[in-house]
Amino acid sequence: MRYPTEDIPDKDLLFRRIPQIFIRVNISPSAFSFNEDGCSVNWEKYSDPERTRVEYARHLPNYYSVGALKAGDVRGIDLKVKHNPLPNEREKTVDNRTHCLITLLPEIRKSGKILKYQALLANLCSLIPLD
């Protein structure tokens, strides 16, 4: 099913599934990888931390933690947040209305300063306590 894209309010939370190996005292910048499309997150409007931890996961739930970011805070560091419900052209079998992307501005990608923005996201991210 195709879902319409919606505007994400600045106050809304975005959830990121984070493998435990990226968490020591703090969240590692490596927890925020950017592929050609962006960094995948789930929107709280259609998801919650537990659902984010288990849906479409490659490992058992206890392998992951979940972090939360405010959409407005992400935009405040010059990144874009866009609703990107799946399926998309590459993943036609996935039905995920909650999917969103954090995207880099073209000049950031060209500058090679992606690690700086990964570190900023890690600093903005709060871990959600899960059972």
Residue pairs with C-beta under 8 A, 6 or more apart in sequence:
1 95
2 85
2 87
3 85
3 97
4 85
5 82
5 83
5 84
5 85
6 45
6 83
7 83
8 14
8 43
8 45
8 71
8 81
8 82
8 83
8 100
9 71
9 72
10 70
10 71
10 72
10 75
11 70
11 71
11 72
12 43
12 44
12 45
12 70
12 71
13 43
13 44
13 68
13 69
13 70
13 71
14 41
14 42
14 43
14 44
14 68
14 69
14 70
14 71
14 74
14 81
14 100
14 102
15 41
15 42
15 43
15 44
15 47
15 48
15 49
15 52
15 66
15 67
15 68
15 128
16 31
16 32
16 39
16 40
16 41
16 42
16 52
16 66
16 67
16 68
16 69
16 125
17 42
17 52
17 53
17 57
17 64
17 65
17 66
18 27
18 31
18 64
18 65
18 66
18 67
18 125
18 127
19 31
19 59
19 63
19 64
20 63
20 64
20 65
22 28
22 30
22 31
23 31
23 65
23 127
26 122
27 67
27 122
27 125
27 127
28 122
29 115
29 118
29 119
29 121
29 122
30 118
31 67
31 118
31 122
31 125
32 39
32 102
32 117
32 118
32 121
32 122
32 125
33 39
33 118
34 102
34 104
34 114
34 118
37 84
37 101
37 103
38 80
38 82
38 84
38 101
38 102
38 103
38 104
39 101
39 102
39 103
39 121
40 99
40 100
40 101
41 69
41 81
41 99
41 100
41 101
41 102
42 51
42 52
42 98
42 99
42 100
43 83
43 98
43 99
43 100
44 68
45 98
46 97
46 98
47 55
47 98
49 66
49 68
49 128
49 130
50 66
50 130
51 98
52 66
52 98
53 61
53 64
53 65
53 66
53 130
54 61
55 96
56 94
56 96
57 63
57 64
65 127
65 128
65 130
66 127
66 128
66 130
67 125
67 126
67 127
67 128
68 125
68 126
68 127
68 128
69 121
69 124
69 125
69 126
70 124
71 81
73 124
74 81
74 102
74 121
74 124
75 81
77 117
77 120
77 121
77 124
78 105
78 108
79 102
79 103
79 104
79 105
79 108
79 117
79 121
80 102
80 103
80 104
80 105
81 100
81 101
81 102
81 103
82 100
82 101
82 103
83 99
83 100
84 99
84 100
84 101
85 96
85 97
85 98
85 99
86 94
86 95
86 96
86 99
87 93
87 94
87 95
87 96
102 121
104 114
104 117
108 114
108 117
